[in-house]
Every structure is written in structure tokens, then in C-alpha cells.
Amino acid sequence: FLPYLNDERYLAPLRQTEIVIATGHDDPHVDESRRVASVLQEKGVPASLHVWDGWAHDWPYWKEMVDVFL
């Protein structure tokens, strides 16, 4: 869906929102996170990707991510 999104009614609000994508290096879907961040950036959406060491899909990581990103 996202790669084919070209409707400014949807893109304009997204461009007003800072999007943070945080994932773990060992997450099985880390490449998909990279792809989503790249597509958003190509469309002018301020998206940043942060790949953390390890799995990063558990409460200790989430707590640290909240402290860093919020």
C-alpha cells in the first residue's frame, strides 16, 4: 500500500508528523522496518529508523525506547 500512496490528502498530514521506527538488529522483520522507513522518506515523510542491538522486542527495550524517543 505505502509504496503506491500518492494521494496528497494522505501524504500531507504524514509529512507533518515525525515518525520513529525502532527495531532490533536480530528482529526477523528488521529488513521490513528498513523498507518502510525508506519508502516514507522517499515520499518526504520525516521518518527515522533506529536499529538497536539484539532482539529489542521486550519490556526492558521498550522502556528504554520510551525514555529515548518520547
C-alpha positions in Angstrom: 0.0 0.0 0.0 2.6 2.6 1.1 4.8 2.4 -2.0 1.8 3.3 -4.2 0.4 6.0 -1.9 0.5 9.2 -4.0 -2.6 11.0 -2.7 -1.7 14.3 -1.2 -4.8 14.2 1.1 -3.0 11.4 3.0 0.7 12.4 2.4 0.4 16.0 3.5 -0.7 15.1 7.1 2.0 12.4 7.2 4.6 15.0 6.3 3.6 17.0 9.4 4.3 14.0 11.7 7.7 12.8 12.9 7.7 9.0 12.7 10.2 7.0 14.7 10.7 3.3 13.7 12.7 1.4 16.3 13.5 -2.2 16.0 16.2 -4.7 17.0 19.1 -5.9 14.8 18.0 -9.5 15.5 14.3 -9.0 14.8 13.2 -11.2 12.0 11.4 -8.2 10.3 14.3 -5.7 10.6 14.5 -5.5 6.8 10.8 -4.6 6.5 11.3 -1.8 9.0 14.2 -0.5 6.9 11.9 -0.7 3.8 9.1 1.2 5.5 11.4 3.9 6.7 12.9 4.2 3.2 9.5 4.5 1.5 8.3 7.1 3.9 11.5 9.2 3.5 11.2 8.9 -0.3 7.7 10.4 0.0 9.0 13.3 2.1 7.7 12.0 5.4 10.1 12.7 8.3 10.8 9.1 9.3 13.8 7.9 11.2 14.9 4.3 11.7 16.8 3.2 14.8 18.1 -0.3 14.9 19.0 -1.4 18.4 21.4 -4.3 19.3 19.7 -7.6 20.0 16.1 -8.5 19.7 14.6 -5.3 21.1 11.1 -6.8 21.4 10.7 -7.0 25.1 9.8 -4.8 28.1 13.3 -3.7 29.0 13.9 -2.5 25.5 10.5 -0.8 25.2 11.1 1.1 28.5 14.4 2.4 27.2 13.0 3.3 23.8 10.2 5.3 25.5 12.8 7.2 27.5 14.8 7.9 24.4 12.0 8.7 21.9 9.2 10.3 23.9 
